Amino acid sequence: MALPLLPGYSFNRNAGKEKFHKSQHWGFCNNVRMLLSEEKPGIGGEPLLGQKVKTKFSTYPKGEGSDGPSWVVFDRQVLCFDAYVEDEMIEKRQEIYRIRYYKIYFYPEDDTIEVNEPEVENSGLPQGTSIRRHRIALPPPNDDQFYTVYDFNINVDIVFYGRTFKIYDCDKFTKNFLRKIGVKLNPPGRRPEDPYLKMRKEVLEHVEPLRPYESFDTLRQFLQYDGKVLRFFCLWDDSGSLFGDRRELVLHYFLSDDTIEIKQALPDNSGRDAREAKLFFLRRSKLPKYGPPGIYQPGQITDHSVLNVFGGTYRRQKFGYVMDKYKLGKVDQEFYKDSDLFLGATINVWGRKVLLCDCDEFTKSYYKSKYGIENFTPVSCKPPPPPKIERKFPPYTGFGSEEDSLRSCLSLKPVPYVKKLLKEDSYGNIGNVLRFFARLITAKCADADRIFVISYFLNDGTLSVFEPIERNSGYTGGLFLKRSRVKKYGQEVFKSEFSEYIQVEELYIGAKVNVNGYLFVLLSADEYTLNYMEKNVDKFPFSNIELALQKLKDEESKSREIKQVFAAADCNHTKMVDFNTFRDLLLNITVNKLIDQEIITIARCYRVPEDIDTDVNLLIAQAQEKLKKNMFEQFDRVIFSCVYEDREKKNVLPSRDIKRLCKTHRFPFTDDFLENLLSRFEDSEGQINYKSLFHILNWRINPMSELQAPDYLKERCEDVWFGMPSPIPVKFVRYLDLLKDMYGLE
């Protein structure tokens, strides 16, 4: 191998020969490369700056014919020392300390040190490079200096980063090197022996006897069942542990040698790496039944058992061994066989419980022919439904509504809460509103006679309270509570759960409603509210006529007394009584078992039809007034739509079609008013002459006389009821028809 060119050496390609530059050459001073001159000496014969000088490491042995720097002089020269360290073993009782051997390499070219630990077979310790090559500082208090070659010798202790390395010898080159630089070498020390390795070596020498050969006949089973494998579909449920889940497995039982292997079956979108499916859950081997087994000494579990019958203490004496037919001290292990595997069985796979759920057709035929098993009902592998975790939210802060505050807990970007409208919502702002006539319950005598109208809006569950304005009453009246959702009284404000609001099921005649601390009793309701409650008896059970009449049937034992009571109340023998008398009689008969809502339901079922002819002109006048105030003049268009609907050209349409057309053309009528108006123009078949109806309602052609102003003012508000409900929903009741239906009395 060619040596590199030294500093100051050049090669002249033109002359074809080597020559040196006499004027200057390069050298090193204090490990710094400098330009050295040889022309002029300094004063007193001292060399000038940049001339050749002997460096401080000139005492090191030099290479042959070399006068250059240290990294050139000592290139590829390494000092090797043999050392050991005594490590205390605190956690093991077999050994108190352990001897670990090391090689310390010192590089003179740059004073770097490297420490390696030679590998020992089956040591169980990480070995190799212990300290990589670099300069190492001296232990405190001299940690501002670094180790040099003069700090090394035989039979000395070297401390590297708190660990004491005891040098007991070095190689021949290192000894010669140290002698040349003037280091007096100590005599070599003794290499101590590790007591644990010594004990382990003695044990291994005694457990490796020469054993005779004993053959086992496994060829017959191999030739009979080679290539035949039983396959089971299994389940390992590890969901009880932390981050565990249910694993679907496939078990293969090899009949040729009774070994078992288990693979994982990853379903689609399982969230696990697809490469994991290629890994074995259990590699092919015999599976012990009672695993994991205990720890046995080497050679304890074996097919052969021998006895040393001629062993002696002399070195030259031959050893002799014989087979132990009694197999004393042999450890027997039970492994899983094909007879242990069946559907529904749970096997122990090294401490993991695996359930056998199903098998393939070959496995079924194998067990049918060999064991006569016919039942192969698979076991369900589906996981149980996950438990419903109750989500807990922070308490309400008081800002905004509870729904809006909850939105900030459900997502990082809150979405505004949109109220879900019900299907009952119809055209108009006042459609589908339940209105109740209520009275304030208070201890103040001045407020005891105040009457209110409570409106419940079915489309969003809001509630408003309106007090009719009455002259010279001493109260301003008007809007008592604007339209809003009303919470049930007495709830905690700042809580995690949603507050409970007043529901429509809680409103019925006779009920007491607490609205923000004000207690109201519901006295009556309008016609639309009563009809709606009777149509939805699932929400309003007190409007169910069958349940109300059943309470009267329970009093059948008093039937004759009841007839006498009603006959005494009907002095004129008109077969009917007024509502107030009817209510008092039912309360006395049933001993207050019936509430006001049930009494009104019965009274409405057996009420006497009212004479409505006198009110037709009043209804027409009210209708024309509403049409005139809303500037409604599209009567010709409405009649044209009716003509289009009248396919048979009879000039009549059913009442429901007329009502639908009125809503389509946006007549400014409420549902109650429109039904009352159309009922006055119906014939016996429920048909209405649409031309005469809309001709009468045309306030331009047939104006009616203006209505007189009521004796009290009404505040116009789309959220409140304009009219005053009658406290008596029915004037007269046909009590005799009721008694006939209940008790069959004549």
VOGU-3710 file (C-alpha; in Angstrom, 3 decimals, decimal comma):
1> malpllpgys> 0,000/0,000/0,000  1,476/3,338/-1,010  2,143/5,921/1,678  0,567/9,371/1,418  2,673/12,323/0,365  4,331/14,136/3,262  4,043/17,914/3,701  6,671/19,758/1,664  6,846/17,071/-0,996  5,906/17,808/-4,589
11> fnrnagkekf> 6,049/15,939/-7,833  7,134/17,679/-11,025  5,389/16,040/-13,942  7,337/18,047/-16,543  10,839/17,149/-15,266  9,922/13,544/-14,604  11,763/13,495/-11,278  11,222/14,427/-7,614  12,557/17,555/-6,029  12,104/19,410/-2,735
21> hksqhwgfcn> 11,343/23,087/-2,187  14,240/24,397/-0,164  12,724/27,746/0,715  9,975/26,500/3,032  8,082/23,473/4,217  5,069/22,721/6,416  5,216/21,497/9,956  3,202/21,375/13,193  3,696/23,347/16,383  1,463/22,670/19,401
31> nvrmllseek> -0,804/20,541/17,208  -1,310/23,483/14,788  -0,224/23,260/11,188  2,237/26,108/10,388  4,562/27,236/7,595  8,146/26,621/8,802  11,161/28,473/7,395  14,845/27,375/7,443  16,665/30,465/6,121  17,309/32,783/9,077
41> pgiggepllg> 17,852/31,826/12,713  16,605/34,042/15,493  18,625/36,068/17,995  20,845/33,876/20,166  20,491/30,990/17,761  16,792/30,450/18,660  14,565/29,496/15,763  12,105/32,016/14,456  8,355/31,582/14,542  7,480/28,998/12,004
51> qkvktkfsty> 10,793/27,117/12,102  11,254/23,467/13,062  11,056/22,850/16,784  10,772/19,808/18,915  7,201/19,478/20,172  6,279/18,555/23,724  5,380/15,032/22,663  8,818/14,389/21,270  9,386/11,937/24,114  6,957/9,506/22,380
61> pkgegsdgps> 8,726/6,843/20,324  8,948/7,947/16,695  8,379/6,011/13,548  11,282/4,927/11,458  12,695/7,879/9,568  9,683/10,046/10,514  9,975/13,484/12,026  6,333/14,684/11,462  3,306/15,403/13,703  1,767/12,953/16,163
71> wvvfdrqvlc> -1,201/11,971/13,993  1,295/10,901/11,308  3,897/9,405/13,640  1,432/7,322/15,692  -0,994/6,491/12,914  -2,478/2,968/13,370  -0,698/2,510/16,697  -3,039/1,388/19,524  -2,269/0,496/23,130  -4,358/-2,413/24,429
81> fdayvedemi> -4,963/-3,084/28,138  -6,818/-5,994/29,769  -9,127/-4,989/32,618  -12,122/-6,214/34,584  -14,964/-4,714/36,623  -16,695/-6,131/39,678  -20,477/-5,538/39,388  -22,542/-6,104/42,508  -25,640/-8,310/42,035  -28,294/-7,195/44,500
91> ekrqeiyrir> -31,404/-8,842/43,075  -30,043/-12,388/42,674  -29,265/-14,791/45,457  -27,237/-17,160/43,231  -24,360/-14,673/43,021  -23,113/-11,721/45,064  -20,996/-10,104/42,360  -20,097/-10,707/38,753  -16,750/-10,284/37,004  -16,939/-8,594/33,596
101> yykiyfyped> -13,857/-8,433/31,358  -13,011/-5,465/29,125  -10,451/-4,333/26,537  -9,232/-0,722/26,909  -7,775/0,794/23,714  -5,684/3,973/23,906  -4,877/5,852/20,659  -1,656/7,910/21,082  -2,276/9,977/17,964  -5,106/11,976/19,628
111> dtievnepev> -5,305/10,615/23,241  -8,730/8,998/22,635  -9,934/5,952/24,536  -12,316/3,133/23,597  -13,630/0,373/25,889  -15,015/-2,917/24,522  -16,424/-5,962/26,306  -15,715/-9,282/24,569  -18,821/-11,379/23,939  -19,447/-14,323/26,249
121> ensglpqgts> -21,778/-17,049/24,982  -25,190/-17,192/26,697  -24,263/-14,450/29,148  -27,611/-12,664/28,847  -25,883/-9,266/29,070  -25,564/-6,513/26,429  -21,928/-6,661/25,284  -19,721/-5,056/22,670  -18,656/-1,417/22,694  -19,118/-0,093/26,204
131> irrhrialpp> -17,514/3,356/25,707  -17,066/4,660/22,193  -13,826/6,299/21,113  -13,347/9,832/22,468  -11,248/11,741/24,958  -12,203/11,019/28,557  -11,826/13,491/31,379  -10,134/12,647/34,664  -12,342/12,063/37,703  -13,055/15,053/39,972
141> pnddqfytvy> -11,454/17,269/41,138  -9,238/17,058/38,012  -12,124/16,877/35,557  -10,686/19,815/33,566  -7,920/17,535/32,269  -7,987/14,413/30,076  -6,358/11,012/30,321  -2,900/10,665/28,715  -0,653/7,679/28,141  1,193/8,386/31,379
151> dfninvdivf> -1,970/7,607/33,393  -1,989/3,951/32,292  -0,025/1,095/33,831  -0,476/-2,511/34,931  -2,204/-3,239/38,266  -3,739/0,237/38,483  -7,394/1,336/38,717  -8,812/3,620/36,043  -12,125/5,409/36,652  -14,252/6,074/33,576
161> ygrtfkiydc> -17,538/7,876/34,321  -17,821/6,467/37,819  -16,909/2,848/36,943  -13,583/1,472/38,215  -11,663/-0,595/35,663  -8,853/-2,690/37,173  -6,056/-3,196/34,652  -4,283/-6,504/35,209  -2,229/-6,918/31,988  -1,527/-5,521/28,500
171> dkftknflrk> -0,135/-6,823/25,190  3,555/-6,887/24,135  3,386/-3,792/21,921  1,912/-1,759/24,761  4,661/-2,835/27,137  7,401/-1,840/24,678  5,679/1,488/23,995  5,416/2,337/27,689  9,021/1,410/28,349  10,255/3,661/25,501
181> igvklnppgr> 8,472/6,720/26,905  9,948/6,065/30,353  7,040/4,428/32,159  8,052/1,863/34,759  5,724/-1,127/34,318  4,205/-2,962/37,256  4,198/-6,777/37,287  1,094/-8,391/35,668  -1,833/-9,203/37,976  -4,039/-12,268/38,223
191> rpedpylkmr> -7,218/-12,460/36,182  -10,052/-13,333/38,584  -12,646/-15,923/37,570  -16,381/-15,244/37,652  -17,919/-17,558/40,318  -21,282/-17,740/38,570  -19,794/-18,780/35,223  -17,668/-21,334/37,046  -20,720/-22,831/38,766  -22,690/-22,812/35,506
201> kevlehvepl> -19,884/-24,575/33,670  -19,767/-27,306/36,296  -23,560/-27,819/36,043  -23,463/-28,062/32,259  -20,681/-30,649/32,407  -22,783/-32,894/34,646  -26,085/-32,648/32,713  -24,714/-33,749/29,357  -24,233/-37,528/29,725  -23,840/-39,803/26,716
211> rpyesfdtlr> -27,297/-41,262/26,135  -28,055/-44,449/24,192  -30,394/-44,291/21,213  -34,019/-45,295/21,576  -36,256/-45,250/18,525  -39,891/-44,140/18,478  -42,226/-45,377/15,781  -43,915/-42,251/14,365  -43,792/-43,324/10,730  -47,118/-45,161/10,741
221> qflqydgkvl> -49,065/-42,102/11,968  -47,257/-39,894/9,480  -48,011/-42,161/6,502  -51,671/-42,490/7,508  -52,489/-38,845/8,188  -49,927/-36,891/6,179  -51,595/-33,834/4,610  -54,791/-34,201/6,679  -55,572/-31,196/8,849  -58,543/-30,406/11,070
231> rffclwddsg> -59,673/-26,778/10,916  -61,639/-24,958/13,617  -62,833/-21,349/13,691  -62,120/-19,913/17,110  -62,565/-16,783/19,185  -60,273/-15,262/21,777  -62,142/-12,697/23,883  -59,608/-10,319/25,396  -62,018/-7,419/25,841  -61,725/-7,639/29,619
241> slfgdrrelv> -58,124/-6,403/29,646  -56,886/-2,891/28,957  -57,080/-2,047/25,223  -58,134/-5,652/24,535  -60,660/-6,777/21,946  -62,160/-9,910/20,401  -59,878/-11,816/18,002  -61,124/-14,269/15,405  -58,678/-17,176/14,971  -58,268/-20,265/12,778
251> lhyflsddti> -56,899/-23,414/14,487  -55,186/-26,131/12,444  -54,685/-29,560/14,012  -52,181/-31,711/12,086  -53,132/-35,367/12,403  -49,694/-36,560/11,267  -47,885/-35,476/14,452  -50,615/-34,052/16,765  -49,304/-30,495/16,477  -51,390/-27,315/16,500
261> eikqalpdns> -50,967/-23,932/14,855  -53,252/-20,900/15,193  -53,527/-17,976/12,779  -55,370/-14,702/13,021  -58,322/-13,917/10,761  -58,606/-10,154/10,420  -61,979/-8,971/9,073  -62,271/-6,042/6,697  -61,892/-2,581/8,214  -60,680/-4,039/11,493
271> grdareaklf> -58,200/-1,206/11,981  -55,236/-3,570/12,223  -52,273/-3,877/9,887  -52,824/-6,407/7,098  -49,333/-7,788/7,682  -50,453/-8,849/11,147  -52,705/-11,475/9,589  -49,624/-13,261/8,245  -48,210/-13,617/11,756  -48,915/-16,786/13,710
281> flrrsklpky> -50,891/-16,544/16,910  -49,290/-19,887/17,813  -46,581/-21,533/15,763  -46,904/-25,205/14,937  -46,065/-27,243/18,019  -47,641/-29,527/20,558  -49,956/-27,608/22,843  -49,867/-28,558/26,557  -53,204/-28,745/28,304  -52,099/-27,138/31,526
291> gppgiyqpgq> -49,959/-24,318/30,273  -47,926/-22,427/30,874  -46,040/-25,321/32,566  -43,376/-24,927/35,182  -39,701/-24,251/34,570  -37,699/-27,469/34,248  -33,983/-28,083/34,169  -32,324/-28,912/30,831  -32,739/-32,586/30,035  -35,556/-33,093/32,525
301> itdhsvlnvf> -38,234/-33,288/29,825  -37,059/-35,966/27,387  -38,156/-39,169/25,729  -35,105/-41,028/27,090  -34,287/-41,813/30,713  -30,830/-43,327/31,443  -28,874/-44,459/34,479  -25,092/-44,208/35,016  -24,156/-47,646/36,304  -20,349/-47,663/35,840
311> ggtyrrqkfg> -19,453/-44,062/36,633  -16,268/-43,628/38,690  -13,915/-41,043/40,049  -10,842/-42,067/38,014  -10,094/-40,149/34,875  -9,251/-43,158/32,726  -12,226/-45,263/33,836  -14,935/-45,702/31,198  -18,520/-44,630/31,815  -21,498/-46,902/31,189
321> yvmdkyklgk> -25,203/-46,082/30,896  -28,366/-48,197/30,712  -31,999/-47,327/29,950  -34,322/-46,771/32,924  -37,441/-48,758/32,134  -39,207/-47,448/35,240  -38,498/-43,857/34,123  -37,930/-42,562/37,597  -38,085/-38,738/37,813  -39,564/-38,351/34,352
331> vdqefykdsd> -41,896/-35,355/33,902  -45,127/-36,253/32,093  -46,936/-33,542/30,144  -50,429/-33,846/28,685  -50,937/-32,374/25,244  -54,140/-31,641/23,360  -55,377/-34,479/21,154  -58,114/-34,565/18,539  -60,483/-36,037/21,130  -60,188/-32,845/23,200
341> lflgatinvw> -61,394/-30,592/20,389  -65,131/-30,115/19,802  -67,504/-27,204/19,176  -68,138/-25,173/22,290  -64,933/-26,318/23,994  -62,544/-23,807/25,521  -58,861/-24,683/25,207  -55,939/-23,172/27,058  -53,403/-21,679/24,652  -50,579/-20,797/26,990
351> grkvllcdcd> -52,862/-19,007/29,420  -55,294/-17,601/26,832  -58,805/-19,014/26,687  -59,790/-19,799/23,085  -63,377/-20,834/22,280  -64,010/-23,271/19,392  -67,034/-21,905/17,495  -67,232/-23,761/14,158  -65,323/-26,135/11,847  -65,117/-27,082/8,161
361> eftksyyksk> -66,741/-30,042/6,387  -63,665/-32,298/6,498  -63,456/-31,887/10,258  -67,145/-32,777/10,612  -66,764/-35,923/8,505  -63,642/-36,936/10,471  -65,443/-36,730/13,824  -68,501/-38,499/12,406  -66,462/-41,494/11,218  -64,105/-41,779/14,183
371> ygienftpvs> -66,147/-40,664/17,210  -69,745/-40,829/15,902  -70,515/-37,195/16,681  -73,580/-35,839/14,855  -74,219/-32,487/16,554  -72,161/-29,682/15,023  -74,200/-26,648/16,076  -71,959/-23,602/15,722  -71,427/-21,219/18,616  -72,212/-17,550/17,960
381> ckpppppkie> -69,101/-15,392/17,707  -70,920/-12,067/17,611  -69,861/-9,680/20,373  -72,482/-8,506/22,861  -73,876/-5,043/22,252  -71,591/-2,400/23,710  -72,807/-0,808/26,911  -74,424/2,545/26,526  -72,050/5,096/27,951  -73,742/7,979/29,619
391> rkfppytgfg> -72,279/11,226/28,426  -71,797/13,839/31,095  -71,784/17,507/30,224  -70,700/20,532/32,246  -73,430/22,494/34,019  -75,329/25,247/32,292  -73,470/28,590/32,452  -76,502/30,850/32,189  -75,506/32,440/28,870  -77,956/31,842/26,048
401> seedslrscl> -80,314/28,887/25,962  -79,491/25,447/27,297  -79,554/23,983/23,782  -77,046/26,533/22,464  -74,726/25,979/25,437  -74,840/22,229/24,816  -73,757/22,740/21,192  -70,401/24,088/22,363  -69,794/20,759/24,175  -70,688/18,513/21,228
411> slkpvpyvkk> -68,222/19,895/18,658  -65,303/22,284/18,336  -67,291/24,337/15,835  -70,709/24,865/17,431  -73,716/24,551/15,146  -76,752/26,718/15,982  -79,707/24,886/17,446  -82,659/24,644/15,063  -86,038/23,994/16,628  -87,887/21,115/15,052
421> llkedsygni> -91,421/22,049/14,064  -94,179/19,539/14,585  -96,319/18,115/11,813  -99,398/19,802/13,284  -98,132/23,223/12,220  -100,436/24,818/9,662  -100,682/28,041/7,765  -100,721/31,234/9,822  -98,997/32,351/12,994  -101,951/31,474/15,205
431> gnvlrffarl> -102,777/28,042/13,765  -102,781/24,990/16,017  -102,799/26,867/19,293  -104,465/25,512/22,418  -106,113/28,326/24,397  -107,290/27,994/27,981  -109,316/30,306/30,170  -107,430/30,564/33,508  -107,644/32,324/36,860  -104,778/33,386/39,085
441> itakcadadr> -104,578/31,619/42,450  -103,273/34,077/45,003  -103,837/35,129/48,595  -104,337/38,761/47,551  -108,028/39,601/47,315  -107,392/42,225/44,649  -105,816/39,688/42,291  -108,249/36,828/42,938  -110,652/37,895/40,156  -108,053/38,445/37,450
451> ifvisyflnd> -108,723/36,325/34,352  -106,026/35,261/31,865  -105,815/33,473/28,535  -103,010/30,871/28,359  -101,996/29,900/24,803  -99,891/26,816/24,098  -98,296/26,621/20,610  -98,059/23,061/19,366  -95,388/23,717/16,731  -92,553/24,556/19,154
461> gtlsvfepie> -93,939/23,972/22,669  -93,947/27,645/23,633  -96,456/29,263/25,953  -97,821/32,807/26,331  -100,132/34,424/28,895  -102,456/37,297/27,980  -104,725/39,308/30,253  -107,738/40,855/28,476  -108,022/44,596/28,935  -111,117/45,656/30,825
471> rnsgytgglf> -112,140/49,216/31,509  -112,213/50,523/35,072  -110,736/47,242/36,374  -107,635/48,834/37,854  -105,277/46,640/35,792  -103,472/47,587/32,636  -103,933/44,128/31,097  -102,222/43,093/27,896  -99,332/40,688/27,489  -98,538/39,079/30,840
481> lkrsrvkkyg> -95,861/36,640/29,517  -94,435/36,753/26,025  -94,211/33,625/23,943  -91,425/31,384/25,279  -90,736/27,937/26,639  -91,630/27,796/30,312  -89,661/25,586/32,679  -91,314/23,622/35,421  -91,114/25,558/38,625  -88,569/24,629/41,304
491> qevfksefse> -85,764/23,228/39,099  -82,083/23,954/39,578  -80,795/26,475/37,049  -77,112/25,564/36,744  -77,023/21,821/36,107  -75,738/19,423/33,453  -79,131/17,916/32,525  -81,732/19,645/30,410  -84,478/21,426/32,258  -88,017/20,069/32,086
501> yiqveelyig> -90,545/22,299/30,385  -94,327/22,436/30,608  -95,739/19,877/28,170  -99,079/19,918/26,421  -100,164/16,752/28,278  -100,169/18,713/31,544  -102,779/21,166/30,314  -106,440/20,259/30,794  -109,474/21,881/32,365  -109,164/21,764/36,134
511> akvnvngylf> -105,360/21,471/36,116  -103,102/23,849/38,057  -100,129/25,267/36,144  -97,197/27,096/37,742  -95,835/29,671/35,281  -92,609/31,189/36,645  -93,970/31,184/40,183  -97,535/32,265/39,336  -100,105/29,535/39,942  -103,039/29,354/37,493
521> vllsadeytl> -106,070/27,078/37,440  -107,510/26,267/34,006  -111,257/26,984/33,898  -112,237/26,370/30,275  -110,959/26,173/26,689  -112,045/27,195/23,211  -113,772/24,932/20,717  -110,603/24,079/18,775  -108,777/23,066/21,950  -111,588/20,778/23,085
531> nymeknvdkf> -111,820/19,147/19,646  -108,065/18,650/19,485  -107,988/17,026/22,923  -110,847/14,677/22,005  -109,063/13,621/18,815  -105,758/12,945/20,624  -106,926/10,903/23,592  -103,493/9,238/23,855  -102,056/12,544/25,089  -105,234/13,704/26,863
541> pfsnielalq> -106,791/10,688/28,620  -109,310/12,910/30,435  -110,899/13,719/27,039  -111,586/10,049/26,345  -115,354/9,648/26,457  -115,132/5,876/27,097  -112,978/6,287/30,204  -115,226/9,033/31,513  -118,396/6,983/30,992  -116,770/3,980/32,666
551> klkdeesksr> -116,631/5,930/35,925  -120,365/6,483/35,645  -120,980/2,796/34,964  -119,241/1,979/38,208  -122,115/3,720/39,991  -124,764/1,422/38,459  -125,973/0,413/41,908  -127,263/3,979/42,377  -129,047/4,068/39,011  -132,568/4,664/40,424
561> eikqvfaaad> -131,353/7,343/42,805  -129,541/9,010/39,908  -132,738/9,038/37,828  -134,681/10,574/40,688  -132,011/13,254/41,183  -132,040/14,265/37,511  -135,869/14,166/37,396  -136,036/16,452/40,412  -133,647/18,882/38,692  -135,805/18,881/35,519
571> cnhtkmvdfn> -138,954/20,466/36,922  -140,403/21,295/33,478  -139,785/17,785/32,094  -137,681/19,072/29,165  -135,337/16,021/29,292  -132,362/18,362/29,612  -130,583/20,404/32,288  -128,182/23,299/32,152  -124,444/22,676/32,340  -123,893/24,003/35,877
581> tfrdlllnit> -126,644/21,754/37,274  -125,319/18,798/35,289  -121,808/19,374/36,650  -122,961/19,574/40,273  -125,033/16,413/39,951  -122,180/14,354/38,462  -119,766/15,510/41,168  -122,207/14,453/43,881  -122,990/11,116/42,231  -119,373/10,073/41,692
591> vnklidqeii> -118,109/11,639/44,935  -115,694/13,906/43,011  -114,204/11,013/41,005  -114,749/12,957/37,791  -112,678/16,056/37,066  -113,869/19,094/35,116  -112,283/17,926/31,861  -114,158/14,604/31,985  -117,440/16,320/32,837  -117,032/18,693/29,877
601> tiarcyrvpe> -116,247/15,727/27,602  -119,482/13,988/28,655  -121,486/17,201/28,355  -120,177/17,858/24,841  -121,157/14,333/23,796  -124,781/14,786/25,015  -125,201/18,523/24,471  -128,319/20,111/22,997  -127,721/21,729/19,557  -127,930/25,516/19,773
611> didtdvnlli> -130,120/27,715/17,600  -127,565/29,296/15,317  -129,794/31,209/12,947  -129,720/34,329/15,069  -125,931/34,468/14,972  -125,467/34,113/11,193  -125,658/37,837/10,523  -123,196/38,498/13,325  -120,715/35,976/11,889  -121,080/37,439/8,372
621> aqaqeklkkn> -120,512/40,944/9,742  -117,391/39,807/11,609  -116,106/38,008/8,510  -116,612/41,070/6,285  -114,890/43,268/8,852  -111,801/41,023/8,874  -111,777/40,849/5,060  -112,134/44,607/4,794  -109,297/45,312/7,240  -106,983/42,955/5,311
631> mfeqfdrvif> -108,134/44,406/1,934  -109,118/40,979/0,627  -110,962/41,289/-2,741  -110,027/38,048/-4,583  -113,552/36,577/-4,453  -113,738/35,990/-8,236  -110,535/33,976/-8,151  -111,870/31,876/-5,267  -115,113/31,181/-7,138  -113,102/30,235/-10,233
641> scvyedrekk> -111,118/27,704/-8,161  -114,369/26,281/-6,800  -115,782/25,918/-10,310  -112,605/24,063/-11,295  -113,015/21,698/-8,309  -116,740/21,177/-9,089  -116,381/18,433/-11,689  -120,101/17,595/-11,727  -121,173/21,262/-12,112  -123,653/21,166/-9,191
651> nvlpsrdikr> -122,516/24,528/-7,723  -121,847/22,788/-4,399  -118,672/21,421/-2,776  -118,000/19,553/0,474  -117,234/21,646/3,503  -113,650/20,304/3,781  -112,881/21,420/0,189  -114,212/24,898/0,829  -112,075/25,121/3,974  -108,989/24,010/2,064
661> lckthrfpft> -109,573/26,588/-0,688  -110,030/29,329/1,892  -106,662/28,507/3,427  -105,083/28,290/-0,020  -106,238/31,831/-0,878  -105,235/33,029/2,581  -108,509/34,154/4,089  -107,735/36,038/7,329  -109,831/33,618/9,436  -108,789/31,369/12,280
671> ddflenllsr> -109,654/27,679/12,179  -112,359/28,048/14,815  -114,010/30,999/13,130  -113,851/29,381/9,670  -115,385/26,103/10,899  -118,150/28,004/12,714  -118,867/30,092/9,627  -118,965/27,175/7,189  -121,170/25,135/9,505  -123,911/27,766/9,113
681> fedsegqiny> -124,038/27,236/5,320  -123,912/23,416/5,227  -126,899/21,393/4,051  -127,940/17,999/5,355  -125,270/16,276/3,217  -122,438/18,553/4,314  -122,420/20,454/0,978  -122,055/24,236/0,609  -123,214/26,442/-2,248  -119,922/28,228/-2,858
691> kslfhilnwr> -121,340/30,974/-5,117  -123,864/32,140/-2,530  -121,259/31,867/0,289  -118,606/34,046/-1,334  -121,283/36,395/-2,739  -122,448/37,051/0,828  -118,857/37,500/2,072  -118,051/40,038/-0,678  -117,968/43,243/1,346  -117,849/45,340/-1,811
701> inpmselqap> -121,140/44,075/-3,271  -123,100/43,127/-0,108  -121,814/45,258/2,771  -123,221/44,498/6,222  -123,843/47,005/8,973  -120,798/47,816/11,088  -120,419/46,039/14,406  -120,612/47,896/17,650  -117,352/48,284/19,540  -117,039/45,946/22,566
711> dylkercedv> -117,078/47,309/26,068  -113,392/46,481/26,572  -110,300/47,052/24,467  -108,381/44,217/22,869  -104,660/44,335/22,317  -103,699/43,034/18,920  -100,893/40,488/19,178  -100,368/37,512/16,936  -99,238/35,376/19,865  -102,409/35,838/21,955
721> wfgmpspipv> -106,036/34,995/21,583  -108,229/37,898/20,547  -111,521/36,513/21,881  -112,789/35,741/25,348  -113,668/32,060/25,858  -116,984/31,272/27,382  -116,731/29,816/30,902  -119,665/27,534/29,969  -118,672/25,291/27,004  -122,194/23,767/26,788
731> kfvryldllk> -125,513/25,390/27,643  -127,815/22,348/27,969  -127,196/18,601/28,297  -129,557/15,739/27,323  -129,379/13,807/30,577  -132,086/11,273/29,624  -130,050/9,981/26,654  -127,068/9,637/28,978  -129,036/7,564/31,483  -130,362/5,298/28,727
741> dmygle> -126,867/4,597/27,415  -125,427/4,035/30,893  -128,096/2,155/32,834  -130,881/1,486/30,289  -133,393/3,586/32,275  -136,657/4,721/30,592
//
